[in-house]
Amino acid sequence: MIKNLDSYLIPLYEELVDLAKGNTTLDPWAEEFFWLHVYLILAFGDYPALTKLMHMKGHNSLCPCRFCEIHGVRAPGVKVYYVPLFRPNGSVSPTDLPMRNHTTFIKQANQVLAATTINEANKLAKEHGIKGISVLSGLGSLNFPLSFPFDFMHLIFKNLIPNLVRHYTSTFKDLDCGTEEYLIPQEEWLEICAAGESSGDTIPTAFGARIPNLETDHSSMTAEKWALWATWLAPILLRDRFPDRKYYDHFMKLVRLINKCVSWVLKQSELEEIRVGFQEWVEEYEE
């Protein structure tokens, strides 16, 4: 594991600084030179990678989100923080999150670096979710955190969908269903897994990789396979499987939102529909 990522990024930073100033470049079609300026404006990666890149504490910390300053909570005796919208000491609206901006992000990072003791630095890092400042913050073209967006693959197909399946099968962080009734009976879940596996016999590979048996071969599920399972198979396989129909309807709302997000064409009006749709879906999830 890389403990000091900046040591590898310094050569990249120096080159990007030089490219931003501009270099003479030949246009072979016009047969003349012009000034070429290159600016880094976006960086992508999974959550652990961008956590290191941005010098943040990570997804299990008190303040885990790089876009907002919402704090996690945890039950007595539990080490992992959970970040619900609804909480006893004051709920948070998904339409009014305490968003970060570049100025406050850099200010908080510098506060950690300026701490006079290790304990003070650790306290500030815990409070802000930021451990320090990236060497890439010296690039004027980057905005912390807007230049480091979440990628759909990891956010939805490698995180949300697998976690929903764990919820439905009572294997999510040792949590039970409480007063709800969303658990799929074990015998029916085994039928769903077998049907999903056998569906590969009649689905052309052009639709995606073959789905394994989720019960016996869960580890081989890639993002591509989760996408195929969630958007093509699950709407059929999960129908009439929940004790209460509302959980299936809730899942189908997510499928419709996913399909809109991955469609080839999006109307401007649909962007607001997607934004509001995910906000409502999360609120319904926490009810």
ChimeraX attribute file (.defattr): number of C-alpha atoms within 10 A of each C-alpha:
attribute: neighborCount
match mode: 1-to-1
recipient: residues
	/A:1	4
	/A:2	8
	/A:3	7
	/A:4	11
	/A:5	16
	/A:6	19
	/A:7	11
	/A:8	10
	/A:9	15
	/A:10	13
	/A:11	11
	/A:12	14
	/A:13	18
	/A:14	13
	/A:15	12
	/A:16	19
	/A:17	19
	/A:18	14
	/A:19	15
	/A:20	16
	/A:21	12
	/A:22	15
	/A:23	14
	/A:24	11
	/A:25	12
	/A:26	13
	/A:27	10
	/A:28	8
	/A:29	6
	/A:30	8
	/A:31	8
	/A:32	10
	/A:33	12
	/A:34	13
	/A:35	10
	/A:36	13
	/A:37	15
	/A:38	15
	/A:39	16
	/A:40	16
	/A:41	13
	/A:42	13
	/A:43	13
	/A:44	13
	/A:45	15
	/A:46	15
	/A:47	17
	/A:48	12
	/A:49	13
	/A:50	18
	/A:51	21
	/A:52	18
	/A:53	21
	/A:54	24
	/A:55	21
	/A:56	25
	/A:57	23
	/A:58	21
	/A:59	19
	/A:60	15
	/A:61	23
	/A:62	23
	/A:63	24
	/A:64	25
	/A:65	25
	/A:66	28
	/A:67	19
	/A:68	14
	/A:69	17
	/A:70	21
	/A:71	19
	/A:72	19
	/A:73	17
	/A:74	12
	/A:75	9
	/A:76	6
	/A:77	6
	/A:78	9
	/A:79	11
	/A:80	14
	/A:81	17
	/A:82	17
	/A:83	18
	/A:84	15
	/A:85	18
	/A:86	13
	/A:87	11
	/A:88	5
	/A:89	6
	/A:90	8
	/A:91	10
	/A:92	14
	/A:93	12
	/A:94	14
	/A:95	10
	/A:96	7
	/A:97	13
	/A:98	14
	/A:99	13
	/A:100	17
	/A:101	15
	/A:102	15
	/A:103	10
	/A:104	12
	/A:105	21
	/A:106	18
	/A:107	12
	/A:108	20
	/A:109	22
	/A:110	15
	/A:111	20
	/A:112	23
	/A:113	18
	/A:114	12
	/A:115	14
	/A:116	10
	/A:117	11
	/A:118	11
	/A:119	10
	/A:120	15
	/A:121	19
	/A:122	16
	/A:123	15
	/A:124	19
	/A:125	24
	/A:126	18
	/A:127	18
	/A:128	25
	/A:129	29
	/A:130	29
	/A:131	26
	/A:132	21
	/A:133	22
	/A:134	18
	/A:135	18
	/A:136	22
	/A:137	15
	/A:138	11
	/A:139	16
	/A:140	12
	/A:141	15
	/A:142	18
	/A:143	18
	/A:144	20
	/A:145	19
	/A:146	16
	/A:147	15
	/A:148	20
	/A:149	16
	/A:150	18
	/A:151	12
	/A:152	15
	/A:153	17
	/A:154	14
	/A:155	13
	/A:156	17
	/A:157	22
	/A:158	19
	/A:159	14
	/A:160	13
	/A:161	20
	/A:162	18
	/A:163	16
	/A:164	14
	/A:165	16
	/A:166	16
	/A:167	19
	/A:168	21
	/A:169	17
	/A:170	18
	/A:171	13
	/A:172	15
	/A:173	10
	/A:174	8
	/A:175	10
	/A:176	14
	/A:177	13
	/A:178	7
	/A:179	6
	/A:180	11
	/A:181	14
	/A:182	20
	/A:183	20
	/A:184	20
	/A:185	14
	/A:186	12
	/A:187	8
	/A:188	14
	/A:189	19
	/A:190	16
	/A:191	14
	/A:192	21
	/A:193	20
	/A:194	16
	/A:195	16
	/A:196	21
	/A:197	16
	/A:198	14
	/A:199	15
	/A:200	15
	/A:201	10
	/A:202	7
	/A:203	12
	/A:204	11
	/A:205	10
	/A:206	6
	/A:207	11
	/A:208	15
	/A:209	18
	/A:210	20
	/A:211	24
	/A:212	22
	/A:213	19
	/A:214	18
	/A:215	13
	/A:216	11
	/A:217	12
	/A:218	13
	/A:219	9
	/A:220	12
	/A:221	20
	/A:222	15
	/A:223	18
	/A:224	16
	/A:225	18
	/A:226	23
	/A:227	23
	/A:228	18
	/A:229	22
	/A:230	22
	/A:231	16
	/A:232	13
	/A:233	17
	/A:234	19
	/A:235	15
	/A:236	13
	/A:237	18
	/A:238	18
	/A:239	13
	/A:240	12
	/A:241	18
	/A:242	17
	/A:243	14
	/A:244	13
	/A:245	13
	/A:246	12
	/A:247	22
	/A:248	18
	/A:249	13
	/A:250	14
	/A:251	18
	/A:252	18
	/A:253	15
	/A:254	18
	/A:255	19
	/A:256	13
	/A:257	16
	/A:258	19
	/A:259	12
	/A:260	17
	/A:261	15
	/A:262	10
	/A:263	8
	/A:264	7
	/A:265	9
	/A:266	11
	/A:267	8
	/A:268	8
	/A:269	8
	/A:270	13
	/A:271	13
	/A:272	10
	/A:273	13
	/A:274	16
	/A:275	12
	/A:276	13
	/A:277	16
	/A:278	16
	/A:279	15
	/A:280	14
	/A:281	15
	/A:282	15
	/A:283	15
	/A:284	11
	/A:285	11
	/A:286	9
	/A:287	8
